[in-house]
Amino acid sequence: MKKLIQAEPTGDKGELAAAKVLADYLSACGVDCRIDKWQERRANLIAHIKSTGQRGALLFCGHLDVVPAGGGEWLVPPFEAVEADDRIYGRGAADMKGALASLAGAIVDIAQKGVKLQGDLLLAATAGEETDSCGTKRFIKADAADLPRLAGVIVTEPTDFVVATCHRGMLWLEVTTTGKSAHGSMPQLGVNAIELMNTLLSRLGDYQPTYSQHPLLGKCTVSVNQIHGGSAVNIVPDKCSVKIDIRTLPEQGHQGIRSDLETICSELKQSNPRFEAEIATIKSVPALETDVKCEFVSFFWEVVGAGETGAVGFATDGPFFAELGAPIIIFGPGKPNMCHQPNEFIDIADLEKGRELYKKIILRFLT
């Protein structure tokens, strides 16, 4: 656990060091694993314990990368993995090095006991979940055809042991208006991109995608969270951009929302021929919803002692695994409100509980 935090697998440093930490631990304990490396420091870790094949396989998925430490007031160095007060502090402790450590421990326990599995056990620890999900997409593209029949997929995000079967999707759009620069003393000679953006923002204030409220996920939301425009106070700005965070429900298509914005821009162009705008998709993660009545979810509830399903407020790589055709559950140790926070931590007791529960899940499904 501590070594995973100390690997400092941020986007700029890559996941290779963290992948090697996991690979070294699993390999030393007799678990077959490999590192898929690209671009020098990007990496996935794939582990596989084969079986008799009498049952469907379990695929556990987690991400190796973490967000940067940020500018908040850390009481401990964010990548030293400080242990204090029965907790481990550090960036990624909750999101989600704790779950990876608990799962790796469970896998090693089973491997060292020589348990004969009736279904294959797989772990995909992937790159880039916090940015573009490149590792998960790469894994699915390269390995999906060779995977055994899956009974289910378990995404080991921190849910504080809530069995989650759904989350909203995430669509990040960047809209850039284009004008014409001029000297600030002669604004009539230019076209002010900020003023053009203002007309768009006025329209976005009234915009709401079509949806029906979800019983667990609530509403679709649209939030303009970043804006940038202009280069100097005495220059009419020729560019202005905004970044929009849209959280979507399972019934909503992302292309339809983007088309709505394209229509709004087209209407603004009709009213003002000088209006020019371009829309770019920064990130698109579909919403996730697994049928709570399916056998996999019911059995999972029984194994972990849960009686109902829940939702998580954040997006995961889970929806990208949907094409594998197996039900998806999000389940792991760690408190969700610790994610991306200064002084992020996980309780050591939760690490131990996670290890035991993951072991119990594996044994009940695969033996």
C-alpha positions as CSV (number, residue, x, y, z in Angstrom):
1,M,0.0,0.0,0.0
2,K,2.7,2.5,1.0
3,K,4.9,1.6,-2.0
4,L,2.0,2.3,-4.3
5,I,1.5,5.8,-2.9
6,Q,5.3,6.4,-2.9
7,A,5.4,5.5,-6.6
8,E,3.6,8.9,-7.2
9,P,1.7,7.8,-10.3
10,T,0.3,11.2,-11.4
11,G,-0.4,11.9,-15.0
12,D,2.9,13.6,-15.7
13,K,5.0,10.8,-14.1
14,G,3.0,7.9,-15.4
15,E,1.9,4.6,-13.9
16,L,4.9,2.4,-14.6
17,A,6.5,2.6,-11.2
18,A,3.2,1.7,-9.5
19,A,2.6,-1.2,-12.0
20,K,6.1,-2.6,-11.1
21,V,5.2,-2.4,-7.3
22,L,2.1,-4.6,-7.9
23,A,3.9,-6.9,-10.4
24,D,6.8,-7.5,-8.0
25,Y,4.5,-8.3,-5.1
26,L,2.2,-10.6,-7.1
27,S,5.0,-12.4,-9.0
28,A,7.0,-13.1,-5.8
29,C,3.9,-14.9,-4.5
30,G,3.5,-17.0,-7.6
31,V,0.7,-15.0,-9.4
32,D,1.1,-14.8,-13.2
33,C,1.1,-11.1,-14.2
34,R,2.5,-8.9,-16.9
35,I,3.0,-5.2,-17.5
36,D,1.8,-3.6,-20.7
37,K,4.0,-0.5,-21.2
38,W,3.8,2.4,-23.7
39,Q,5.1,5.9,-24.0
40,E,8.0,5.2,-21.7
41,R,6.1,5.6,-18.4
42,R,2.5,4.7,-19.1
43,A,1.5,1.2,-18.0
44,N,-1.3,-1.4,-17.2
45,L,-0.8,-4.4,-14.9
46,I,-2.7,-7.5,-15.8
47,A,-2.8,-10.5,-13.4
48,H,-4.4,-13.9,-14.2
49,I,-5.0,-17.0,-12.2
50,K,-6.4,-19.7,-14.4
51,S,-8.9,-22.3,-13.4
52,T,-10.8,-25.4,-14.5
53,G,-13.1,-23.1,-16.4
54,Q,-16.3,-24.7,-15.0
55,R,-17.5,-21.3,-13.9
56,G,-17.5,-17.8,-15.3
57,A,-14.5,-15.6,-14.5
58,L,-14.3,-12.6,-12.2
59,L,-12.6,-9.5,-13.6
60,F,-11.4,-7.0,-10.9
61,C,-10.6,-3.5,-12.3
62,G,-8.8,-0.6,-10.7
63,H,-6.7,2.4,-11.7
64,L,-3.1,2.9,-11.0
65,D,-3.0,6.7,-11.5
66,V,-3.8,9.4,-9.1
67,V,-4.6,13.1,-9.3
68,P,-1.8,15.6,-8.4
69,A,-1.4,16.5,-4.8
70,G,-2.9,20.0,-5.5
71,G,-2.4,23.2,-3.6
72,G,-4.3,22.4,-0.4
73,E,-2.8,22.4,3.0
74,W,-1.3,18.9,3.5
75,L,-0.3,18.1,7.1
76,V,1.9,15.3,5.8
77,P,4.0,15.0,2.6
78,P,1.4,13.7,0.1
79,F,3.6,10.9,-1.4
80,E,5.4,9.6,1.7
81,A,2.5,7.4,2.8
82,V,2.6,8.4,6.4
83,E,1.0,6.0,8.9
84,A,-0.6,7.6,12.0
85,D,-3.7,7.3,14.1
86,D,-4.5,3.8,12.5
87,R,-4.6,5.4,9.1
88,I,-2.4,5.7,6.1
89,Y,-2.2,9.2,4.7
90,G,-1.2,10.1,1.1
91,R,-2.5,11.0,-2.3
92,G,-4.3,8.0,-3.6
93,A,-4.8,6.3,-0.2
94,A,-8.5,6.2,-0.7
95,D,-8.7,6.7,-4.5
96,M,-7.6,3.9,-4.9
97,K,-4.3,2.4,-3.8
98,G,-6.1,1.1,-0.7
99,A,-8.4,-1.1,-2.8
100,L,-5.6,-2.3,-5.0
101,A,-3.5,-3.3,-2.0
102,S,-6.5,-5.1,-0.4
103,L,-7.3,-6.9,-3.6
104,A,-3.6,-7.9,-4.2
105,G,-3.5,-9.2,-0.7
106,A,-6.6,-11.3,-1.2
107,I,-5.2,-12.7,-4.5
108,V,-1.9,-13.6,-2.8
109,D,-3.7,-15.3,0.1
110,I,-5.7,-17.5,-2.4
111,A,-2.6,-18.3,-4.5
112,Q,-0.4,-19.2,-1.6
113,K,-3.1,-21.6,-0.2
114,G,-3.2,-23.4,-3.5
115,V,-7.0,-23.0,-3.8
116,K,-8.3,-24.7,-6.9
117,L,-10.5,-22.2,-8.7
118,Q,-13.4,-23.3,-11.0
119,G,-13.4,-19.9,-12.7
120,D,-10.6,-17.6,-13.8
121,L,-9.5,-14.7,-11.6
122,L,-8.3,-11.6,-13.4
123,L,-7.0,-8.2,-12.3
124,A,-6.6,-5.2,-14.7
125,A,-4.9,-2.3,-13.0
126,T,-5.0,0.4,-15.6
127,A,-3.6,3.8,-16.5
128,G,-5.3,7.2,-17.0
129,E,-8.6,6.8,-15.3
130,E,-8.4,10.3,-13.9
131,T,-7.8,11.8,-17.3
132,D,-8.8,9.9,-20.5
133,S,-9.2,6.3,-19.4
134,C,-6.5,5.4,-21.9
135,G,-5.4,2.3,-20.0
136,T,-8.9,0.7,-19.8
137,K,-9.6,1.4,-23.4
138,R,-6.2,-0.1,-24.3
139,F,-6.9,-3.2,-22.2
140,I,-10.3,-3.8,-23.7
141,K,-9.1,-3.3,-27.3
142,A,-6.1,-5.6,-26.8
143,D,-7.4,-8.3,-24.4
144,A,-11.2,-8.5,-24.8
145,A,-11.1,-11.2,-27.4
146,D,-8.9,-13.5,-25.3
147,L,-10.8,-13.1,-22.0
148,P,-12.7,-16.1,-20.6
149,R,-16.4,-16.0,-20.2
150,L,-17.1,-13.5,-17.4
151,A,-19.5,-13.9,-14.5
152,G,-19.0,-10.3,-13.6
153,V,-16.8,-7.2,-13.4
154,I,-15.9,-5.5,-10.1
155,V,-14.6,-2.0,-10.2
156,T,-12.7,-1.4,-7.0
157,E,-13.4,2.3,-6.5
158,P,-13.9,3.6,-2.9
159,T,-17.5,3.1,-2.0
160,D,-17.0,2.6,1.8
161,F,-18.3,-1.0,1.1
162,V,-21.6,0.1,-0.4
163,V,-22.5,-2.1,-3.4
164,A,-23.0,0.4,-6.2
165,T,-24.5,-0.5,-9.5
166,C,-24.9,2.9,-11.1
167,H,-23.4,6.3,-11.6
168,R,-23.9,9.3,-13.8
169,G,-22.0,9.8,-17.0
170,M,-19.5,12.6,-17.5
171,L,-19.3,14.8,-20.6
172,W,-16.7,17.6,-20.6
173,L,-17.0,20.1,-23.5
174,E,-14.8,23.0,-24.4
175,V,-16.4,25.8,-26.4
176,T,-14.2,28.5,-28.0
177,T,-15.5,31.7,-29.5
178,T,-13.3,33.4,-32.1
179,G,-13.2,37.2,-32.7
180,K,-10.7,39.7,-34.1
181,S,-8.0,41.4,-32.0
182,A,-7.6,45.2,-32.0
183,H,-6.1,47.9,-29.9
184,G,-8.1,48.5,-26.7
185,S,-8.5,52.2,-27.6
186,M,-10.3,51.2,-30.8
187,P,-12.5,48.3,-29.9
188,Q,-14.8,49.1,-32.9
189,L,-12.0,47.7,-35.2
190,G,-12.1,44.3,-33.5
191,V,-14.6,41.6,-32.6
192,N,-14.6,40.8,-28.9
193,A,-14.5,37.1,-28.3
194,I,-15.5,37.5,-24.7
195,E,-18.6,39.5,-25.6
196,L,-19.5,36.7,-28.1
197,M,-19.0,34.2,-25.3
198,N,-21.3,36.2,-23.1
199,T,-24.1,35.7,-25.5
200,L,-23.5,32.0,-25.4
201,L,-23.3,31.8,-21.6
202,S,-26.7,33.6,-21.5
203,R,-28.2,30.9,-23.6
204,L,-26.5,28.1,-21.6
205,G,-28.0,29.6,-18.4
206,D,-31.4,28.5,-19.8
207,Y,-30.3,25.2,-21.3
208,Q,-31.3,21.9,-19.7
209,P,-30.9,18.6,-21.6
210,T,-33.9,16.4,-21.9
211,Y,-34.1,13.7,-19.2
212,S,-36.3,11.9,-16.6
213,Q,-35.1,12.1,-13.0
214,H,-33.4,8.9,-11.9
215,P,-34.4,7.3,-8.6
216,L,-30.8,6.9,-7.4
217,L,-28.9,9.3,-9.6
218,G,-31.2,12.3,-9.5
219,K,-30.8,15.0,-12.1
220,C,-28.6,15.7,-15.1
221,T,-26.5,18.8,-14.4
222,V,-24.7,21.4,-16.6
223,S,-22.0,23.5,-15.0
224,V,-19.6,26.0,-16.7
225,N,-16.6,25.6,-14.5
226,Q,-13.7,27.3,-16.4
227,I,-13.3,30.4,-18.5
228,H,-10.3,32.0,-20.2
229,G,-10.1,34.9,-22.6
230,G,-7.9,37.7,-23.6
231,S,-4.1,38.3,-23.4
232,A,-3.8,41.9,-22.2
233,V,-6.0,44.6,-20.8
234,N,-5.4,46.9,-23.9
235,I,-6.1,44.2,-26.5
236,V,-9.5,43.3,-27.8
237,P,-9.6,39.5,-27.2
238,D,-9.8,37.3,-30.3
239,K,-10.4,34.1,-28.4
240,C,-12.4,33.0,-25.3
241,S,-13.0,29.5,-24.1
242,V,-15.2,27.9,-21.5
243,K,-15.1,24.3,-20.2
244,I,-18.4,22.7,-19.3
245,D,-19.0,19.8,-17.0
246,I,-22.2,17.9,-17.8
247,R,-23.3,14.9,-15.7
248,T,-25.6,12.6,-17.6
249,L,-28.1,9.9,-16.8
250,P,-28.2,6.4,-18.3
251,E,-31.0,7.3,-20.8
252,Q,-29.0,10.3,-22.3
253,G,-26.8,10.1,-25.3
254,H,-23.8,12.4,-25.2
255,Q,-23.9,13.1,-28.9
256,G,-27.4,14.5,-28.5
257,I,-26.3,17.0,-25.9
258,R,-23.4,18.1,-28.1
259,S,-25.8,18.5,-31.0
260,D,-27.9,20.7,-28.7
261,L,-24.9,23.0,-28.2
262,E,-24.2,23.0,-31.9
263,T,-27.8,24.1,-32.5
264,I,-27.5,26.9,-30.0
265,C,-24.3,28.2,-31.6
266,S,-25.9,28.0,-35.0
267,E,-28.8,30.1,-33.8
268,L,-26.5,32.7,-32.3
269,K,-24.6,32.8,-35.7
270,Q,-27.9,33.5,-37.4
271,S,-28.7,36.4,-35.1
272,N,-25.1,37.7,-35.3
273,P,-23.0,36.9,-38.4
274,R,-19.8,37.7,-36.5
275,F,-20.5,34.9,-34.0
276,E,-18.0,32.0,-34.4
277,A,-17.6,29.1,-32.1
278,E,-16.0,25.6,-32.0
279,I,-17.0,22.8,-29.7
280,A,-14.5,20.1,-28.6
281,T,-15.1,17.0,-26.5
282,I,-12.5,16.8,-23.7
283,K,-13.8,13.7,-22.0
284,S,-16.8,11.4,-22.4
285,V,-17.7,8.7,-20.0
286,P,-21.1,7.1,-20.3
287,A,-23.4,6.6,-17.4
288,L,-23.5,3.1,-15.7
289,E,-26.5,1.2,-14.7
290,T,-26.5,-2.5,-13.9
291,D,-29.8,-4.4,-13.5
292,V,-30.1,-4.9,-9.7
293,K,-32.3,-8.0,-10.4
294,C,-29.6,-9.9,-12.1
295,E,-28.2,-13.0,-10.5
296,F,-24.7,-11.6,-10.1
297,V,-25.9,-8.6,-8.1
298,S,-28.2,-10.7,-5.9
299,F,-25.3,-13.2,-5.2
300,F,-22.9,-10.3,-4.5
301,W,-25.3,-8.8,-1.9
302,E,-25.5,-12.2,-0.2
303,V,-21.7,-12.6,-0.1
304,V,-20.9,-9.2,1.4
305,G,-23.9,-9.0,3.6
306,A,-25.7,-6.1,1.8
307,G,-29.4,-5.8,1.3
308,E,-29.7,-3.1,-1.3
309,T,-27.8,-1.3,-4.0
310,G,-26.5,2.2,-4.1
311,A,-25.0,4.8,-6.4
312,V,-21.7,6.7,-6.4
313,G,-21.5,10.4,-7.2
314,F,-18.4,10.1,-9.3
315,A,-17.7,8.6,-12.7
316,T,-15.6,5.5,-13.2
317,D,-14.1,3.3,-15.9
318,G,-16.9,0.9,-15.3
319,P,-19.0,1.8,-18.4
320,F,-16.1,1.0,-20.7
321,F,-16.2,-2.6,-19.6
322,A,-19.9,-2.9,-20.6
323,E,-18.9,-4.1,-24.0
324,L,-17.6,-7.3,-22.3
325,G,-21.2,-8.3,-21.8
326,A,-21.0,-8.9,-18.0
327,P,-22.7,-7.2,-15.1
328,I,-20.7,-4.5,-13.4
329,I,-20.5,-3.6,-9.7
330,I,-18.5,-0.9,-8.0
331,F,-17.3,-1.9,-4.6
332,G,-14.3,-1.1,-2.4
333,P,-12.7,0.2,0.8
334,G,-12.2,3.9,1.4
335,K,-14.5,6.8,2.0
336,P,-15.6,8.6,-1.2
337,N,-15.4,12.0,0.4
338,M,-11.7,11.5,0.8
339,C,-11.1,11.4,-3.0
340,H,-9.0,14.2,-4.4
341,Q,-8.8,15.9,-0.9
342,P,-5.8,17.2,1.0
343,N,-4.7,14.8,3.7
344,E,-6.4,11.9,1.9
345,F,-6.4,8.8,4.1
346,I,-7.7,5.3,4.5
347,D,-8.3,3.5,7.7
348,I,-6.0,0.5,8.2
349,A,-9.1,-1.4,9.5
350,D,-10.8,-0.8,6.1
351,L,-7.8,-2.2,4.3
352,E,-8.0,-5.4,6.3
353,K,-11.8,-5.6,5.9
354,G,-11.4,-5.0,2.1
355,R,-8.8,-7.8,1.9
356,E,-11.2,-10.3,3.7
357,L,-14.2,-9.3,1.7
358,Y,-12.5,-9.5,-1.7
359,K,-11.2,-12.9,-0.6
360,K,-14.7,-14.0,0.4
361,I,-16.1,-12.8,-3.0
362,I,-13.5,-14.7,-4.9
363,L,-13.9,-17.9,-3.0
364,R,-17.7,-17.8,-3.2
365,F,-17.9,-17.0,-6.9
366,L,-15.0,-19.1,-8.1
367,T,-14.9,-22.3,-5.9
